[in-house]
Amino acid sequence: MPLLRFIPEATKIDFVGARYVAFAIDGLLLLASIASILYHGFNLGIDFTGGVLLEVKSAQVIDIGTLRSEVNSLGFKDSQIQYFGGGECDKPVDSCVLIRVQPKVDQDAQAAVGAMKQKLGQGYDYRRADVVGPKVSEELLRDGVLAMLLAVVAIGGWVAIRFEWQYGISAAFATGHDVLVTAGLFSLLHLDFTLESVAALLTLAGYSINDTVVVFDRIRENRRKFKRMSLADLINLSTNQTLTRTVLTSVATAVSILPLLLFGGPSLFDFSAAILFGIVIGTFSSVYVASALLLYLPAPVGAIEEQPAPAR
């Protein structure tokens, strides 16, 4: 019985010929991400801003307007209240809320938690209370950004050692592009940017480079077989040969993430959404961007540069 195939086994798609369209799409995504980050910034979670996060459940439907008035009456500098679902709060969703506040300047975080519990009374089930100090949150944000930058540099360095420096530059650019565009998603949709978001971006960087390395490895193998083939033709041949593997791997990974996105609740929604979006962007960059960038760098050893068409 033949195996189910989503795409033909031997495709002949001109990826190199379509690179300008791919670069245009990439450029728009990058510009949108950078503009959103510069203009809107990030909706930093409690991990990076410091403060108190209280997860509250009630047996009755919660009137979020009344609840907000009660919380604001305590005089907190910044308060955010929202419904959430998932887990025990699926039915109904409006019986559970997340309360995030910034304690007053002279107020201890634990005192803020106690004040909210006293104000709201006994009609609620306080399922979770997280407290993060401002100094710790600043260190977490700095370390998170540094971790992402080091990850991209380390990936580029490893690929340069494993293959050649041209591949390392392409891999670092493509991986950095995937991380930046996915970070732009957090900014554009005002998703909470927390430590889980940093973990999602680092996970995405590792996933993205996996597909890119597969294509690079096939290009290197084909260079040994077809010594007189131009670099553009090598890229097209190699990308087509690995296309089935790339697409099926991405589809399988996306299918495994969907249950987390749909049923994982608010604590996993942003993480799952970032991973799912990153899979699409990472697959796109591995197929269209990373390899095509080699055409604009000095030709790797043993590769024949693309020759211009003769004038007629």
WOTA-V393943 format. One record per helix or strand. SS is the DSSP state (@ for helix, = for strand). FROM is the first residue (numbers start at 1). LEN is the number of residues. Records with the same first field share a line. If there is no record, write none. Layout:
# WOTA-V393943
SS=FROM-LEN ; FROM-LEN
This chain:
# WOTA-V393943
@=19-21 ; 46-4 ; 64-9 ; 87-3 ; 93-3 ; 109-12 ; 134-29 ; 165-24 ; 195-31 ; 231-33 ; 266-24 ; 292-5
==43-2 ; 51-7 ; 78-6 ; 96-7 ; 125-8 ; 192-2 ; 230-1 ; 304-1
